[in-house]
């Protein structure tokens, strides 16, 4: 078993102090957040972020004039899956605060 004093995220060494552990966790959270920002969101992702059902996203929010329309990915049948950039959804949410 490894000792706590040997952990670092890049080298698999264990942190010696609570401060080092906190720094390791912050780095991991930053990586997770940046990964989430880079990937496109599905209707389920948008619903999860808004804390509503996927049906609400596609039947209610999607038809609001200022809601981001996203785009469809190409497919063989021509009707690909709808996707959004996370930043578009987050900006839309920020604009809703004024109401």
C-alpha positions in Angstrom: 0.0 0.0 0.0 1.3 3.4 -0.9 1.8 6.1 1.8 -0.1 9.3 1.6 3.2 11.2 1.3 3.9 9.8 -2.2 0.9 10.8 -4.3 0.9 13.5 -7.0 -1.8 13.5 -9.8 0.7 13.3 -12.7 3.1 10.8 -11.0 0.6 8.8 -8.9 2.3 10.0 -5.8 0.2 10.5 -2.6 -0.1 14.1 -1.1 1.5 14.6 2.3 -0.8 17.2 3.7 -4.4 18.2 3.4 -3.4 21.3 1.5 -1.7 19.1 -1.1 -4.7 16.9 -1.3 -6.9 19.9 -1.8 -4.7 21.1 -4.6 -4.8 17.7 -6.3 -8.6 17.6 -6.1 -8.9 21.2 -7.5 -6.7 20.2 -10.5 -8.9 17.1 -11.1 -12.1 19.3 -10.9 -10.6 21.8 -13.3 -9.8 19.0 -15.8 -13.3 17.6 -15.4 -14.9 21.0 -16.0 -12.8 21.8 -19.0 -13.6 18.3 -20.5 -17.3 19.1 -20.0 -17.0 22.5 -21.7 -15.3 21.0 -24.7 -17.8 18.2 -25.4 -21.2 19.0 -27.0 -24.4 18.6 -25.0 -27.2 16.3 -25.9 -30.8 17.1 -25.0 -30.3 14.9 -21.9 -27.3 17.0 -20.9 -29.2 20.2 -21.3 -32.1 18.8 -19.3 -29.7 17.7 -16.5 -28.1 21.2 -16.4 -31.5 22.9 -16.3 -32.9 20.3 -13.9 -35.9 19.5 -16.0 -37.0 16.6 -18.1 -35.6 15.9 -21.5 -39.2 16.2 -22.8 -39.4 19.7 -21.3 -36.2 20.8 -23.2 -37.5 19.5 -26.5 -41.2 20.4 -26.2 -41.0 23.7 -24.2 -37.6 25.4 -24.0 -36.5 24.5 -27.6 -39.4 26.5 -29.0 -38.7 29.6 -27.0 -37.5 32.3 -29.4 -34.3 33.1 -27.5 -33.4 29.5 -26.6 -30.3 28.3 -28.4 -31.3 26.1 -31.3 -28.1 24.1 -31.4 -27.5 22.0 -34.5 -27.9 18.5 -35.8 -25.0 16.2 -36.4 -25.0 14.7 -39.9 -26.3 11.2 -40.2 -27.0 8.7 -43.0 -30.7 9.4 -42.8 -30.3 13.1 -42.7 -31.9 13.7 -39.3 -28.9 13.6 -36.9 -28.9 14.1 -33.2 -29.3 17.6 -31.9 -26.4 19.0 -30.0 -25.6 22.3 -28.2 -22.4 24.1 -27.1 -22.5 24.2 -23.3 -21.5 27.9 -23.3 -24.7 28.8 -25.4 -27.0 27.2 -22.8 -25.1 28.8 -19.9 -25.3 32.2 -21.6 -29.0 31.7 -22.2 -29.5 30.9 -18.5 -27.6 34.1 -17.5 -29.9 36.1 -19.7 -32.9 34.6 -17.9 -31.8 36.0 -14.5 -33.0 39.4 -15.6 -36.6 38.2 -15.7 
